[in-house]
Structure formats: C-alpha cells, structure tokens
Amino acid sequence: MKFSYIKEVERLSLDEILEHHLRPLRSFNARRIFVLLNELGEKALTTLDLQRKLEEQGVLLKKKDINLALHSLARAGLVERLPQRGKPTVVEYDGRYRFDLWRVREVGRRIYRGLMNLTQVEPRGLVLDETYLFREIDASSEDQVCETLKHLLRLGRILTLLCCMLQRGRAGMSSYKLAEIMGIPREEVESLLKGISGSTPNSPKLVEVRRERSLRGRVLRVLGLKEGDEIVYRLTERGRRYAEMLC
C-alpha cells in the first residue's frame, strides 16, 4: 500500500519559509484568516463564511479586505482557491449566489502546526479520530506511517494489559494468563510490560514484577519444559490511576 508523500514540504528551505511563506502573516488580516482556516479544519470556506466567523471573534473586515488577504496567502502557497464555486459551508445562507471556495494547502497546515508548537499553543486538543489520522498518513512517507502504526499498536496493547490487570483488582496476573487473554505470545507480554516496569531510568513504573512458584510452573519444571517460576505483574498506585483514567 502506497501513501502519497508531500515532496514540496520536504524541499522547503529556511529562506523559503521566512521570505515567502511567512511574509503575508505579518498582516493582521491575513494572520487572522490563516488561523481561522486552520482552526476550521478540512472544510473549504467562502469569503462570507470567513467574514461571519471573524465577526464572532470581534474582527470586522470588509469582503474586499478578506479577498486581499486570501490572495496574499495564496501567492505565498499557504492557501488555494478551488476551481469550483459554492455556497457558504459553515454559516446559514439561502441565496443563490455562488462564492469562491478557499482551503488551506498542506504547506499551510504544516507551517500552522509549527507556529503553534513554537508558541506552545496547541492548535487542537488531543485528536485521534479517523479524519485526523488519515490526513496525517497522506502527509507522511510510507516508512513514517509504518513506524507510527507500530508504536500505536504497541501502546494499544499496553493499555489493554493495564485494563486487564485493573479488572483483576489487587491480585497479580501472570504473563501466561495475560498472554492467553491477549492472544499474543508470552514473550511479547513480558516485553511490553518491561517498558512500564521502571526497569530503565526513563521508563514509568506502572507495574510491579516478581517471580512466583506455581503448580503449573513446578509441573513444567519437572517435565523439563519451562522454568519453575512464573512472572507475575501487579499495578502500582500510579499504574492504577492511569488505568482507571484510560480504561
């Protein structure tokens, strides 16, 4: 499966960003419109949409001023005008007139996110819905997507393990039992939980680990199949707080 990669973003140099893409953002009008287009997401907006939404924020601009700002943003490669015209998309409108439709280009979204990170202001809350996910996939290379999905899968399994232990209460659970519930190899369970057991200086201590003798372990040891001890996990207080919040 191939994912499109935005080469134009890769090729941006510092000079291009400062002298070309950021130039129109020195204008208050262009800056407010650029932020608003990004805040409203993927929707294509008309000048009437922008005018009404800006009015809600206490910013009063004439249609002429909005068009001037949009064209300056378009020349900088941050937004684009769609070939078709249409009715307003976020405000009520009963007229027949069709307006130009505008939307943010990928370069504009990248620069917006960079500016928000620079000012330590999140452009959106923690968004993990399918629209956001697949938009990010379209803007990434195949290798980046595969690596991200591996991390998401690993985090999802860790969360499921925490939920399993939370349901068990204060009693511990062995890696054998967790592997049986999860349907994954015991070695993978132990690897996942090692990362949240405080075994390295930077890892969180969400679970306690200890070895216990069990009837099953003793039988396996007699048969020469496995070691006699089982690895048992219990949630720490911190792990319990996280599990109660997330599960």
N, C-alpha and C positions, 0 to 999 in steps of 0.2 A: 504494500500500500504506500503510495507516494503522497507526500504533503508538500504543498506549494511553499516556497521559501522566498521571502521578500528581499530580493537582492539589492534593491535601491536603498534599503535601510542599512544593509551591511556596508555599502560603499560610502556612507556619509563620513565626511571628514569634519574636523573641528571647525575649519574655516567655513565650510558649507553651512553648518548649523548656526554659527554666530552671525555670518554675513548675509545669509539667505533665508533660512527657515525662521530664525528668531526675530528678524528685522521688523515685521509688521506687529509683533507683540509689544513693541514699545508704545503703540497706540492704545489708549484705554478702551476705545470702542472695539477694536479688533481683538483685544485681550479678553474682554467680557464675552464676546460672541464665540471665540475659540473655546473658552472654558465651558460655556453653555452647550455647545455642540458635543463636546466630550462627555459632559455630565448626562446628557440625554441618550447616550449610547449609540446604537446602530441606526437609529431612525434618520431618514432623510427629512430635513426641515425646510420650510419655506420662510421667506422674509417675515410673513405675518406671524408664523409660529415664534420666530425669534423675537419679534417686536413685543408680542404679548407676554412671553416668558420673561423678557428683560423688565417689562413694566411691573411684573410681580415682584421683582427684586429691587424695584425702585429706580431702575435705569430707564430713562425716557430717550429713545432715539427715533429719528425720522427714518422712513423707508430708504431715503437717499443715503443717509449715513450708514445704514446697515449694509446696503449694496456696496458702498465704497470699501467698507471693512472686509466684506466677503471676498471681493475681488483682490484685495491686497493679500489676504490669506491664501487665495488660490494661486496667485503669482509666486508665493513662497512655497508652494507644494504641500500646504497643510490641509487644505480642503479642496473639494471638487464640486463642480456643478454637473448634475446628471443631465443626460441628453433629453429626457422626457420632462414635461411639466406636470404639476399635480396640485391637488388641494392640500390645505394645511393638515398635518398629521397628528398634532398634539393639542390643538385648540379647536373649539367648535366653529364651524363655518358652513353657511347654507348657500353661498353664492356660486355662480357658475365659472367665475374667473379662475384660470389655472396659473399657478406661480412657478418660478424656477425652484428646483429642489436642490438642496446642498447637503453634503455629508463630509465627515472627517476622513481623510486618507490615512492609510496605515502609518505613514511617516508622522502625521499629526498626532495619532494616538500614542506612538512611541515617545514623541517629544513631550506630550502632555504628562504621561506617566513619569518621565524623567524629571520634569519640573516639580511634580507633586512630591516625588521622593526627595528632591533637593530641599524643598521647604518643609519636609516632614509632615506633609498633609496627605492623607490617603484620599485618592480620587473617589474611591468607593469603599464600602465595607468589605468584609471577607466574603467574596463571591465565588462560589464553586458550582454554579449551575451549568447546564449543558451549553447555553449560549456563550458564556464566558470561556468555558473550556475549549470549545471548538474554534472560537475566534483566536485563542492563543495558539492552538495547533496550526492553524493556517499561517500564522506569523512565525513559525519555528521550522527548523530543519528536521529531517526525519530522525537523525541521531538525537537531537534535543528532545523530541517528542518521546522516543523510546525510553530515554533515561528518566524523563519526568514521570512517565507511566509506571516504570519500575518502582520509583520512590512512592508514588501514590498507592500502588498495590501493597508495598511493604508496610506503609503507615496504616492502611486499611486493615491489614491482618493483625498488626499490633493492637489497634483499637478493639478488634473483635476479641482478642485474647484478654484484654483488660476487662471487657464486658463479661466474658465467661467467668473470670475469677471474682468479679463483683457479685454475680448471681450466686456463686458458691458461698458467699459470706466470708467469715473469718477463717474457714478451713482452707488448707492449701490444696493445690491441684498439681498432679504430676505431669511431666512433659508427655508421658504416654497417653494420659487421659485427654490433655489438650490437643494432642495430635489426632486422636480419634474423633474429637468433636469438630475440629477444623478440616479434617480430611487432607492433611498435609503431613510430610514426614516429620518424625520426632526431632530429627537434627535441625530442621528448619525452625520448629518452635523454639528450640533452645537458642538458636542463632538470633531470632527476633527478640527474645526476652533478654538475652545478654546485653543488647543495646540499651535497655532501660533498667538495668540492674545496678547501675553505678560502678560497673567493673572498670571503667576508664574515667580519667579525671573530668571529662566534659559531658559524660552521659548522665541523664537523670536517674535517680534511684526510685523507681516506681514499683519495683517488685523486690522481695527478699528471696534468696535462693539458698536451699540447703539440701543435703543428701540424706535420704532416709532409707532404712531397711524395710522391705515389704515382702509379703508372702510371695507375690509374683516374682519379685527380684531374686528371692532365695531359690525359688524353683528354677528360674532361668540360669542362675549361677551353678546350681547342681548339675544341670544339663550341659553346662559349658557354653551356653549360647550368649549370655549377656553378663555384665557386671551385676553384682547383687544389689547395689544401691540404686534408688530412683531419685531423680532430681525433682524436687517439689518447690512450687512457687506460691508466694502469698503477696497480696498487695500491701505496700507500705501505706501510711496515712496519706502521704502525698499522692500515691497512685490511686488510692480510694477516692480522694477528692476529684481527681481528673476523671476517673471512670464514672463517678456519679454525675459529673457535669456533661460528659460526652455520650454516655450510653442511654 
